[in-house]
Amino acid sequence: MARGDQIYVFQKFLNFEGVYQHHGIDCGDGSVIHYRKKTETIERNSMATFALGETKIYVKQYSVCLIPDVVIRRAESRLGERQYNLIFNNCEHFANWCKTGKNESQQVKDFIPVISNTNIEGLYEAIKQALQGAKQDDTTQLLNQALSDLRVVWDEIQPKYKQELKEINVWQQVAIQAIKNNREDLARAALMRKRNYEKSATDKKAQLDQLAKMTETLIRNRMNWQQT
């Protein structure tokens, strides 16, 4: 590790299984500037405070990035900021901005489709909390980003749903043919496969319906905010 490096440690994330990366900027003197989740403030803390008990600290590598002095100046310029937002302005957004000038989070991009497979309502709650914490001038931009994120989820689920509908029909035909051939064992197996696909398709249809309602609500809210 060196001065100006973007560093990260793996941390547990609330009730979600697995881990997430907590990012910060190494100041080269044993301190780190980061968005501290506990206070939701950009602070300069010791390496130990940043790592929260983790002994393995990683360095994010870039092929092109800003020089260390510029990275540190950018990080220091935002000390004391209290605009933490899980979806739009988290620790990785901050560290990436310091290092490359790009305010983005790969974890969020990866996280949205994961939530889509587990808890659609959880996704909406995260977006609502993000919007509630936004300034009025930023609301339209955040709503547009939220709609974009919902589209990512939709594009993840819909093709799978369509494929499962096809599989339902395929296994129905297999069962019919098996009955004609006096193979009740194969017919039962085919119908079991069909029922499995039906259950999965029903779950995905419910998710798509929920996404449609969420999208409609966000579009309506965007129109209302634009008129105010």
Stockholm file with secondary structure:
# STOCKHOLM 1.0

chainA/1-228         MARGDQIYVFQKFLNFEGVYQHHGIDCGDGSVIHYRKKTETIERNSMATFALGETKIYVKQYSVCLIPDVVIRRAESRLGERQYNLIFNNCEHFANWCKTGKNESQQVKDFIPVISNTNIEGLYEAIKQALQGAKQDDTTQLLNQALSDLRVVWDEIQPKYKQELKEINVWQQVAIQAIKNNREDLARAALMRKRNYEKSATDKKAQLDQLAKMTETLIRNRMNWQQT
#=GR chainA/1-228 SS CCTTCEEEEEEEETTEEEEEEEEEEECSSSEEEEEETTTTEEEEEEHHHHHTTCCCCEECCCSSCCCHHHHHHHHHHTTTCCCCBTTTBCHHHHHHHHHHSCCCCHHHHHHHHHHHTTCHHHHHHHHHHHHHTSCGGGHHHHHHHHHHHHHHHHHHHHHHHHHHHHHHHHHHHHHHHHHHTTCHHHHHHHHHHHHHHHHHHHHHHHHHHHHHHHHHHHHHHHHHHHHC
#=GC SS_cons         CCTTCEEEEEEEETTEEEEEEEEEEECSSSEEEEEETTTTEEEEEEHHHHHTTCCCCEECCCSSCCCHHHHHHHHHHTTTCCCCBTTTBCHHHHHHHHHHSCCCCHHHHHHHHHHHTTCHHHHHHHHHHHHHTSCGGGHHHHHHHHHHHHHHHHHHHHHHHHHHHHHHHHHHHHHHHHHHTTCHHHHHHHHHHHHHHHHHHHHHHHHHHHHHHHHHHHHHHHHHHHHC
//
